[in-house]
Every structure is written in C-alpha cells, then in structure tokens.
Amino acid sequence: MRDVLDELVGRYSAGEAVALGTVVATFSSAPRAPGAAMLVAADGTVAGSVSGGCVEGAVYEQGREVLDTGTPVLRRFGVSDDDAFAVGLTCGGIIDIFIERVSAADFPEFADLAKSIQTGEPVALATVVDHPEPERVGRRLVVWPDRVLGDLGTARINAAVADDARGVLATGRTGTLHYGVEGERRGEGLSVFVSSFEPPPRLLVFGAIDFAAAMARLGAFLGYQVTVCDARAVFATASRFPEADEVVVDWPHRYLAAEVAAGRVDRRTVVAVLTHDPKFDVPVLEVALRSEAGYVGAMGSRRTHDDRMARLREAGLSEDELARLASPIGLDLGARTPEETAVSIAAEIISLRWGGAGTRLSEASGRIHRES
C-alpha cells in the first residue's frame, strides 16, 4: 500500500471509492513481493503495480468489477492457470492478489492508518482475505503496539490476530497468517494478510565527498531515509547533497552516539563510512560496531583497512565486533566511479539482507528469491 499511499489518501479524502489490489502471497519466482499494490480509480486512473506488467490488465478489470459490487476478491495467477498465460505471467511464478474497495464507508479506519504511516508511527493492517463465510472476507483490524481499531468478526479472532500482528510488525515483515475459522492457532480456513508499516530504514553516510553524494542518491532511490554527516561545514551542505533527507555538520562519532542513545539506530540502519581519515572513521566505527546497526561498512584500500583494523583493536573492539565490519566496502563489481561504487555498496547491502551470494544469476542454479 505504501507505494500508492499518496494517491489513495487523495482519493479517500475527496470522498471517492477506489479498488485496491494487493499481492498477499507469492510462490517461486513471482515478480513483486507481498504488499505490492495497485490502485484502480473510478475514472480509470491506475497507480502502482502488482506484477511489473504481467497481470495488471486482469487486476484492472477485476478492480472495476469490485468497485461496482463492493465484494472483495482473492485471485491467484500462476503458470498452471490458463489465465496466467493469457495475461502474460510466464516467469514461473504464482501470485495471490486480494482486490477490495476502499472508501470512507468501506474502510472508516483508513484515515488513522494513513496518518500513522505518514508520520512514521509503526502500524500494521490485518485483512481477512479468505474465510468460509464470504461476509467476513475483507474485514480489517488496524494494529498499533498499544491499541487496535476495527473488527475481524469475533473477540477471539481479534485477540489472536492483534497479538500476532504485533510480532510481525516488530520484525518488519509482511505476509499471510493462517488460523481456524474462529481464530484457532493451529486451525485452517481463515487467512489474514498483515501489512507492516514501519518508518523507512535509515542510511547514515559519513564523509561529505563525491562518493557520498552518489550513495545518497542511490539510498534515496532504494527507499532509505538518508543522512549525510561531516564535521567540515564547507563540505556538508544541502546543495551538495540534494537527495539527502538531512545534512548534519558534526563530528561523525558524536552524532552517531547521540542517535544511538536516542534509540534511532536499529537493525535496519545502514552505516557507510566514506571518510578515508582515521581521525574521523575510527571513532565513528567504534560507535557503529557496538550499536544495533544492521550493516556497517567502511571505504578504503587494503592498506587502509589493515591500518584501520589495528587502530580499532587498540581501541578495545573485540574480534566479534570487528567481524561485523564490511571493509573494504561493497561487492567486487570492478567499480571505479562514485556512481559505480555506490551500486557496489548497495549490492552488498541487498545481498546481506536477503542472503544472496553476489554471483551472476546466469551462472547459478536454484531459487532466485530468498527469505531474509
């Protein structure tokens, strides 16, 4: 939903009803992950994508029908279905798409949900996508860490789903949960899709150099909230880093320590140290490697790396802490320019996140997509 949220909020606020198609499950090499969404408006406008082009036409037609009837529909597209070939899903994947009508009358809790997403407050949306009783399909429960809004049908279902949705939200995952028809933990018949909406992950770039500018551009493109930090005010300017969400003039280690103390550095935080200067990078790496940051990388040559490791050991870092450091930073792509280097760094981050090997897909075998 996040990728069509602005359009959805605008239509909702104007009193319009729209059809929203959401990927709720994928199998094999499906092109989009669960949570990918496509909006169909009454005037024919389309926003977003559920398959990168494979089934959009079919979802559009189904969305128009859902707009008229108000009845939600769960559709499966896969290579074993005639419909899949008709709409072009020949990549070998299978996707389940839930199509529902969204309006003030159909989804009165949406305004609260959207406000939380826009302000960065963690929130999850649980939607019944399959149930033997058709009238229960499409019911929603909005779940925050401290409260809920909506109703899935019974108190037992609400309690079970709210509890599980909070667990899903804490891990930042999105996916379908299965229960018995009345919310039994080990039963079957009830499927609930849970979308997690956490604040965007952070990319903290230290060192206001040309490589940092390229990294800020690519980080913003990948959906990170980007901060560039450098102690030199003449280099750390907003005009040099227009894609960054913020540019901070401060000593890197002091800024990062304050962010850690404030609880703003977590497992989704990426730290890229691009300074090349021991007086900057060693102190900030001390802080980063002892924090909860999910990725810590540092730029430099092999000689710089060896010197940096020796300095970090002198500073008292353990071998386990040092093992977290990606240095020299990035995958071996043969990168030379700042832009190519940024792609190399991003490739390493993505590879570590999803367990990829960083090899050419044409030379590998097995599944392309992995769980994190």
CORKASUL-V480791 format. One record per pair of residues at least 6 apart in sequence whose ideal C-beta (glycine too) atoms are under 8 Angstrom apart, sorted by the first residue. I is the first residue (numbers start at 1). J is the second residue. If there is no record, write none. Layout:
I:J
I:J
This chain:
1:8
1:20
1:22
1:35
1:37
1:117
1:125
1:195
1:197
2:35
2:37
2:117
2:197
3:36
3:37
3:48
3:49
4:20
4:37
4:38
4:39
4:47
4:48
5:114
5:117
5:118
7:39
7:41
7:45
7:47
7:48
8:18
8:20
8:39
8:102
8:114
9:114
9:118
11:17
11:18
11:39
11:41
12:18
12:102
12:103
12:104
12:110
12:111
12:114
15:103
15:104
16:41
16:42
16:103
17:42
17:67
17:101
17:102
17:103
17:105
17:106
18:39
18:40
18:41
18:42
18:67
18:101
18:102
18:103
19:39
19:40
19:62
19:63
19:64
19:66
19:67
19:99
19:100
19:101
19:102
20:37
20:38
20:39
20:40
20:63
20:99
20:100
20:101
20:102
21:37
21:38
21:39
21:40
21:50
21:59
21:62
21:63
21:97
21:98
21:99
22:35
22:36
22:37
22:38
22:50
22:97
22:98
22:99
22:100
22:193
22:195
23:30
23:32
23:33
23:34
23:35
23:36
23:37
23:50
23:51
23:95
23:96
23:97
24:34
24:74
24:96
24:97
24:98
24:129
24:176
24:193
25:34
25:95
25:96
25:175
25:176
25:193
26:32
26:33
26:34
26:93
26:94
26:95
26:96
26:369
27:78
27:93
27:94
27:95
28:92
28:93
28:94
28:367
29:91
29:92
29:93
29:367
29:368
29:369
30:51
30:91
30:93
30:94
30:95
30:369
31:51
31:52
31:54
31:91
31:93
31:95
32:49
32:50
32:51
32:52
32:95
33:174
34:174
34:175
34:176
34:193
35:174
35:195
36:48
36:49
36:50
36:51
37:48
37:50
38:46
38:47
38:48
38:49
38:50
38:56
38:59
38:60
38:63
39:45
39:46
39:47
39:48
40:46
40:59
40:60
40:63
40:64
40:67
41:47
42:67
46:56
46:60
49:56
50:56
50:59
50:95
50:97
51:59
51:77
51:89
51:95
53:88
54:77
54:87
54:88
54:89
54:90
54:91
55:77
55:84
55:87
55:88
55:89
55:95
55:97
57:87
58:75
58:77
58:83
58:86
58:87
59:75
59:97
59:99
62:73
62:75
62:99
63:99
65:73
66:72
66:73
66:99
66:100
66:101
67:101
70:101
70:106
71:134
72:98
72:99
72:100
72:101
72:129
72:137
72:138
73:98
73:99
74:96
74:97
74:98
74:99
74:129
74:130
74:137
75:96
75:97
75:98
75:99
76:94
76:95
76:96
76:97
77:83
77:84
77:87
77:89
77:94
77:95
77:97
78:84
78:89
78:93
78:94
78:95
79:85
79:89
79:90
79:92
79:93
79:94
80:94
84:90
89:95
96:129
96:176
98:127
98:129
98:193
100:106
100:127
100:138
102:110
104:110
107:140
109:140
109:142
109:149
109:150
112:142
112:149
113:123
113:125
113:142
113:197
115:121
116:122
116:123
116:144
116:197
117:123
117:197
120:199
120:200
121:144
122:144
122:145
122:169
122:196
122:197
122:198
122:199
123:142
123:143
123:144
123:169
123:197
124:142
124:143
124:144
124:165
124:166
124:168
124:169
124:194
124:195
124:196
124:197
125:140
125:141
125:142
125:143
125:194
125:195
125:197
126:140
126:141
126:142
126:143
126:152
126:161
126:162
126:165
126:177
126:192
126:193
126:194
127:138
127:139
127:140
127:192
127:193
127:194
127:195
128:136
128:137
128:138
128:139
128:140
128:152
128:153
128:190
128:191
128:192
129:137
129:176
129:191
129:192
129:193
130:137
130:189
130:190
130:191
131:137
131:153
131:181
131:189
131:190
131:191
132:181
132:189
133:181
136:152
136:153
139:150
139:151
139:152
139:153
140:150
140:152
141:148
141:149
141:150
141:151
141:152
141:158
141:161
141:162
141:165
142:148
142:149
142:150
143:161
143:162
143:165
143:166
143:169
145:166
145:169
148:158
148:162
151:158
152:158
152:161
152:192
154:182
154:183
156:182
156:183
157:179
157:182
157:183
157:190
158:183
159:183
160:179
160:183
160:185
161:177
161:179
161:183
161:192
161:194
164:177
164:194
165:177
165:194
168:174
168:175
168:177
168:194
168:196
169:194
169:196
169:198
171:196
172:196
172:198
172:268
173:196
174:194
174:195
174:196
175:193
175:194
176:191
176:192
176:193
176:194
177:191
177:192
177:193
177:194
178:187
178:188
178:190
178:191
178:192
179:185
179:187
179:188
179:189
179:190
179:192
180:186
180:187
180:188
180:189
180:190
181:187
181:189
181:190
182:190
183:190
198:268
199:225
200:223
200:224
200:225
201:223
201:224
201:225
201:268
201:269
201:270
202:224
202:225
202:226
202:227
202:264
202:265
202:268
202:269
202:270
203:215
203:216
203:219
203:224
203:225
203:226
203:227
203:269
203:270
203:272
204:227
204:229
204:256
204:259
204:265
204:269
204:270
204:271
204:272
204:293
205:212
205:215
205:216
205:219
205:226
205:227
205:228
205:229
205:244
205:272
205:274
206:212
206:228
206:229
206:230
206:252
206:256
206:271
206:272
206:273
206:274
206:275
206:280
206:281
206:284
207:230
207:252
207:273
207:274
207:275
207:276
207:277
207:280
207:281
207:299
208:228
208:229
208:230
208:232
208:235
208:236
208:237
208:240
208:241
208:247
209:235
209:274
209:275
209:276
210:338
211:274
211:299
211:338
211:341
211:342
212:228
212:230
212:241
212:272
212:274
213:240
213:241
213:243
213:338
214:337
214:338
214:339
214:341
214:342
215:272
215:274
215:338
215:341
215:342
215:345
215:346
216:226
216:228
216:241
216:243
216:244
217:243
217:339
217:342
218:339
218:342
218:343
218:345
218:346
219:226
219:243
219:270
219:346
220:226
220:243
220:244
220:245
222:346
224:270
225:245
226:243
226:244
226:245
226:246
227:244
227:245
227:246
227:247
227:248
228:236
228:241
228:244
228:246
228:247
228:248
229:236
229:247
229:248
229:249
229:250
229:252
229:255
229:256
230:236
230:248
230:249
230:252
230:275
231:249
231:250
231:251
231:252
231:280
232:249
233:249
236:247
236:248
236:249
237:247
238:244
238:247
240:247
241:247
248:255
251:280
251:283
252:273
252:275
252:280
252:281
252:283
252:284
253:280
253:283
253:284
253:286
253:287
256:265
256:271
256:284
256:287
256:288
256:291
257:287
259:265
260:287
260:291
260:292
265:291
265:292
265:293
266:292
266:293
266:294
267:292
267:293
267:294
268:294
269:291
269:292
269:293
269:294
269:295
270:293
270:294
270:295
270:297
270:349
271:284
271:288
271:291
271:293
271:295
271:296
271:297
272:297
272:298
272:299
272:329
272:345
273:280
273:281
273:284
273:285
273:288
273:296
273:297
273:298
273:299
273:329
274:298
274:299
274:329
275:281
275:284
275:299
276:299
276:300
276:304
278:307
278:308
278:311
281:298
281:300
281:308
282:308
282:311
282:312
282:315
285:296
285:298
285:308
285:312
285:325
286:312
286:315
286:317
288:296
289:296
289:312
289:317
289:321
289:322
289:324
289:325
290:317
290:321
294:353
295:326
295:349
295:352
296:324
296:325
296:326
297:325
297:326
297:327
297:329
297:330
297:345
297:348
297:349
298:305
298:308
298:325
298:326
298:327
298:328
298:329
299:327
299:328
299:329
299:341
300:308
300:327
300:328
300:329
301:328
302:328
304:328
305:327
305:328
308:327
309:322
309:325
309:327
312:322
312:325
313:322
326:348
326:352
329:344
329:345
329:348
330:341
330:344
330:345
330:347
330:348
331:344
331:347
331:348
331:351
331:358
332:344
332:358
333:340
333:343
333:344
333:347
334:340
335:341
335:343
335:344
347:358
348:358
350:356
351:357
351:358
353:372
354:369
354:370
354:371
354:372
355:370
355:371
355:372
356:370
357:364
361:368
